Amino acid sequence: MKDILETIILNLVENKEVVEIKEIDNEKSIVFEVKVAQEEMGKIIGKQGKLAKSIRNVMKAVASKEQKRISVEFIG
C-alpha cells in the first residue's frame, strides 16, 4: 500500500527528494504520515482539499481489500 501512495505523491510534487512517507501499522489500522516540502503542500492538498480527499479515498479502497482502516495525514 505504501508504494501506491508513494507513486501518487511523487507524481504530484517537483521536489521528490524531500518526500517522506512514514507508515504506522496497528492490528486493524494503518496511518500514513506524508511529509513534503512546505511550498509543495498546495499541490498535495488541492483546491478546497479535493485532491487530498481523493488520495484518501483511493487509499481506503486499497485498504478495504485487506480489511484494514487507513488514515493519510499530510505534514508540511
N, C-alpha and C positions, 0 to 999 in steps of 0.2 A: 504494500500500500504506500509505503514511503516513496518508492520510486515513481509512482504515478503522480503523487503530489509534487515531487521534485521536478518532474518533467513539465508540469503545468507552470510552476513558479519560474523556472529557468527560461521558459519561452516568453514570459511577460516582462522580465527585467533586462536591463542592459549590463549592469554591474554584477555579473554572475559569481565573482569570487567572494562577494560579501554574503551571499545567500547561505543561511544556516538553518537546517531543519532538525529539530530535536524531537524524538519520539519517546513518550512516556506511556508505557504499556501496563495496564492493570488486568485483572481477570476478565472483566466484561467490557472494558472501555479502553480506548486509545486516545491520547491527547497529543496533537502535533503542535509544536511551537515553531512558527515560521518567522525567522528574523531576516530582514532585508535592510538595505541602506535607507536612511531616513527620506532621502529625496525620491526613492522608488515606491514609497508606501501608497501614493496616489494611484499608481499603476495597478497595484495589487488589490486595493480596495474598490476602485472604480467609482463611478458617479453614484452617489447615494448608497454605496455599499453593495451594489448589484453584482459586481464581479466577485467580491468576497463571498457573497451568499451563494453564487453559482459554484464556486470552488468547494464550499462546504457541502452543497447538495451532491456534487459528483463523488466526493469522498464518502458521504453517507451511503450512497448507492453501492459503492465498492465494499464498504464495511458490512453492509447488510448480508452479503453472501457468507460472511464469516460469523454471523450472529454477534457482532460487537457494536458498541456505540462509539461514535467518533466525534472528536471536537478539534477544530482547527483554530488556533489563536495566532493573530498577526502581531508581531512585536517590531517596533521601529528602531 
